[in-house]
């Protein structure tokens, strides 16, 4: 059995809506077997689908094709998840964390940040 990649990604709950799955395909965030996928790209069992979005990248292998949205229990049986484990939140660096009420960074603060980042 064959299915469109946008319909399959939506059916197995990788995206909340089918239009979001189609938009991700058009934006280049979905790849099938390493190739950029259009929404109408056909997937068959054994294909590898890379989905970029949210906080991390999902790498799944198609085990069964479905075109209608299924429950979460059935959806998990339709693919094999090979995604790397997410980075623990304790290791994620805070970007631009400043104390509340300190305002915008001054020129001196920006120079210190540039020195810290190696942009002397």
Phi, psi and omega in degrees: 000147182238156178210154174288146183294324180292319179291321181293315180299321177290319184295326180264014171069034171277339177228149182287331179224159179290327178293326176293323177294318178295320179295321178295322177295314180295330180278353179088017181270359180237131178233140176242120182053040177084352181258142177300134186252133169277163180303330183270006178298135183273136174244144178229162178304135182104344178287151177252126183245125176255125180238118177259132178166157182067220183275339186213172178263137177255132176240115182231149175253131181288124176255326180213139180264136175223149180243344176256144182298134182241168178294164184298323181294317179287324182298320181295332179283346183274350179213159175250117185277119178244024182291145174292153180296142179293151179289133179300144183297336179290338181263354180279127180283139176283130181265116175068034179284123179230153177294145182293134177088002181275349178079195181286155178292142177280175179297324178296316178299317180296320177297319178295320177296318178298318178297319180296322181277357178081026180252050182300000000 
